[in-house]
């Protein structure tokens, strides 16, 4: 099967571009250049449709992007006739108007030349956003240019409404999956987690008589309000106040890893640094490499991600935290509850600092490392993801 992949790979680096990269590598890369092993019988032809140079450009209007749309679409049509590729793979926009207009142009210019259109819904919430935030003209134009779609790949049941809105002929649920970042979990990580948990449980039970312990919490994402940065900071500060009020010898430190997207949020974060309580609690480390990230996940006791991001669906950072056996505090937002085991205790209803603080303290006293790791192995490995993805994509030609 021949597949034209009209999607960008890093940079800029975010969950969607990373998953496209993993898919291409798993399917053997661009078959015009790469000679990688491909056990899935899918030959990819890649148009690296990179419209943004950095995170701040994503979803923003720039005149050069219009030229790029025509250039990338021309490459796609040329590949269609040069190599006889009839299947068009595309990642639809999140709920942003500029990105939606880009999708209109791509569908208008490319769709007439391809037999099958496959949409991979990495972002969630398009259907509701179209109905609530847009005019009748915008909705009608979207339906006219997209529907009916031959196959929609969704990450969760929550995502179904997006695919159904465009009258997809087939809808398949394919969970994200990543290479195991922690193959030494049983030998190295689990004993360390148990030892640190035992010390915290002594604190909560009143049996700890030594020095004050420090628990490391990690926020690993783009540093934005929507992703939960400022709610995470307030939640950790609130949890520390609760510990102090109960005279418990335990203090929390929040490590913030990631880049800022806007100058305004960076300035707000810098202003918070003037507060002595902030300086004692928060440790910003900026963007980290893969090796640095894995070390942070190893040294962390809890993962904190109270996101309300508009397009949040199945974020890779939560999957990585699971692989390291970390307890996670995150929000009941879009697809996130589906990612976690039923009745997971780390879900909070909103970016409420008080609720976040209580959830942090609750999870720090619970033994959940093996369960989190097992959930990763069962649901989110790269091998499982690629096999399910290939089966779904091949179904359009059956």
Secondary structure, 3 states (H helix, E strand, C coil): CEEEEECCCCCCCCHHHHHHHHHHHHCCCECCCCCCCCCCCCEEEEECCCCCCCHHHCCCCCHHHHHHHHHHHHHHHHHHHHHCCCEEEECCCCCCHHHHHHHHHHHHHHHHHCCEEEEEECCCCHHHHHHHHCCHHHHHHHHHHHCCCCEEEECCCCCHHHHHHCCCCEEEECCCCECCCCCCHHHHHHHHHHHHHHHHHHHHHCCCCCCCEEEEEEEECCECCCCCHHHHHHHHHHHHHHHHHCCCCEEEEEEEECCECCHHHHHHHHHHCCCHHHHHHEEEEECCCHHHHHHHHHHCCEEEECCCCCCCCCCHHHHHHHHCCCEEEEECCCCHHHHCCCCCCCEECCCCHHHHHHHHHHHHCCCCHHHHHHHHHHHCEHHHHHHHHHHHHHHHHC
